[in-house]
Amino acid sequence: MPGAPKTAKPFDLCAGHPALDFVNSLDNRFRADGPLELLADYRDLLRFMVQSKLLGTQQVRVLAKSVDQDAAARALQSARELREATAAALYGSVDRRPPPPPDIRALERHFLGAARHQELQWEPSLENANGRPGIAWRWGRFESEPELPVWMLAQAASDLMTSRDLGRVRTCGAETCRWLFLDTSKNHTRRWCNMKICGNRMKARRFQARLDEGISR
């Protein structure tokens, strides 16, 4: 893929699940002056896959070198479509409202696409509970396809949405943020995507509001 390597800020993967971190790659989506796109190009998508540990560094190097500009653009567009359909479904679940039917159809298309591009393979040393060889789904001959990141993210989203973990999905308490995260806290009381950022910021705002209220009295 053409283009010189670039240095970019690492993704803040604080959500506890790659599908949620993926939705959060459109930052500040509820801010009045508009969101910030963190997946500006295909290389950003590949960086996300490495940092999320969905793809290895060597696999990403192969994709970065072999995917042409047009294929990269199509894959990026497909990834963003998947992300926004996933966001509609997950925020809909949190807010207890159904997402628009077109988003459900988009998810269906992406989930089926992911399933169609996996192969059933025999694993001589499959890591499972009993340690015996067995069969497993693998990407096989599709590992060098430009859409591989999209299929893997679709699989991650499908796994989350059809599991009990969906009930643990929360949104950050900062209204301009509302990043998604998986609440695995003991009492299910986590409020912030990142305590050091949104949590401390909201605490500071509440403290300042109390000071201002005291001064005005």
N, C-alpha and C positions, 0 to 999 in steps of 0.2 A: 504494500500500500504506500503511495507516495506521501512525502512530507517528512520533515526532520523531526527527530524525537523532541518532546517538549517536557519541561519540568512543571508539574502542577501540584497544587495542594492536595494532600491525601483526603479521601472521603472520610467523613465522620460516621463510622459504622457502629452506632450505638443502639440500634433497634433490636438486636438479638435474633434477627432472621434476615437472610439475604433478600427475600421478597419485600420486606418492609424497608430495608435500607435502599432498595431499588426505587420504591415510591418516593423516598426522601431525597432522591437525586434531583428532584425538582424542588429546590429550596424556597422557603417563604411563599408557598403557593397561595396562601390566603392573604398576603400582604396587599394593602391598597394600591401601592405603586407597582405591583406586578411581581411575579416570581423570578427566581434566578435559576437558569438552566445549567446544571452541573455536567450534563452529558452533551457537550458542545460538538463532539465529533466521535468517530468510531474508536479512536485511540482512548478517549475517555471511557467508553464502554469497556474496552479491554482492560484498562486500569482497574475499573470497578470489579471486573471478574477476578482479577488476581488478588486484589485486596480482600475480596469476599471469600477467597479460597475456593471458588467454584472452578477456576481454571489454573493450571500451573504456568509458571513463567515461560517454560519452553513451548507449550502449546500456544501461548499468546504471541510469542516471537514468530512462530510459523504463520499464524493468522495475519499479523501485522505486515509480514513480508509478501504474503501470497494474495491477499485480497486487494482487488483493484478499487479505484476510487468510486465507480458507480455502484459496485456491489456493497461497498462499505456504507455508502449513503442510504441504500435501500435497507440494509440491516439496521442502521441507526434509526431510520424512520419506523421500522417495524418494532424496535425496542421501545421507542417512545410511545407508540400506540398501545403496546402491551402494558407499559407502565401506567398510562392514564386510565386504561380500563381496569387495571388492578386497583388503582387508587379509588376509582368510583365504587368498586365493590367493597373494598375494605372500609372506607369512610362511611359507606352506606350501612355496613354491618355495625360499626361503632355507633352511628347515629340512629340505628334501627329504622332505616328507610331503604326501599329497593333502589338499586342503581338503574339508570336508563337501559332499556332493552338492547340498544346497539352495543353497549359496553359488555353485556352478558354474551352477546353473539361474538364479539371480538375476543373475549376470553375463551369461549368455546373453540373458536378457530385456532387460537394460539396453543391451547392445551392439546387439541387433537394433532396439531402440527408437531409438537414436541414428542408425542407418543409415536407418531409415524416415523420419526427419525431416530429411533432406538432399535438396537438389535439384541436378540436373546443369545447370550454367549455362555459357553461352559467355562467355569472358573475352577482350575485345578486346586487352588488354595483359597477358596472363597472364605472371607472372614465373617463367620456367623457364629451363632451360639454354640454349635456342636463342633465347629472346626473342620467339618467335612467339605469336600469339593461339592460344587453345585452350579446352578445357572443363575445368571443375573442380567439385568438390562444394562446395556452399554451403548455409547454413541457410535462406536465402531468406525465404519467408513465415512461417517458424517463429521468426524472431528476436525476436518480441515475446511468445512463449509463456513462461509461468512456469517450465516444465521445461527451458528452454534451457540453464541451467547444468549440469543433470544430464546432458543429452545430450552436451554438450561434454566433461564429465569422463569420461563413459563412453567416448567416442571416444578420449580421451587414454589411458585405462587399457587399452583394447583395442589401441591402437597399441604400447604398451609391452610388453604381455604376449605379443604375437605377433611381437616383434622379438628380435634378438640381444642387445639391451640388457638383457633380462630377466636374463641371466647376470651382469650387473654390479650388480644390486641387492644391497645389503648392509644390515645392521642396526647401529645404534649399539652400541658395546661396553659402554655403561652399561646394566646389567640392568634398572634401573627406567625407562629411557628406551626403548631399542630402536627409535628412530625409523628409518625407512627412508631410504636415500639411494642415488644412482647413483654408483658408484665409478669415476670417470674419471681417477684418479691414474695416473701413469706406470707404476708397478709394481703397481697394484691393491692397495695396502696401507692405504688410508684406513680408520680405525677408528671415527671419531666423526662424529656428525651435525654437530656444531659444536664445533670445537676450543676456542674461547674459553669454552664453557659446559661441556659434558660432558667434553671432553678435559682441561681444567685441573682440573675437579672430581675426576676419577678420579686424576690425578697427585697432587693434594693428599692424597687419601685413602691412596694407596699410601705416600706420604712419611710421613704420620702413623702408619701401621701399622708402618713400619720403626722410627720413633722409639719407639713403644710397645713393640715387641719388644726394642729395645736397652735400654730402661729396666727391663724385666721380667727381664733376664738377671742 
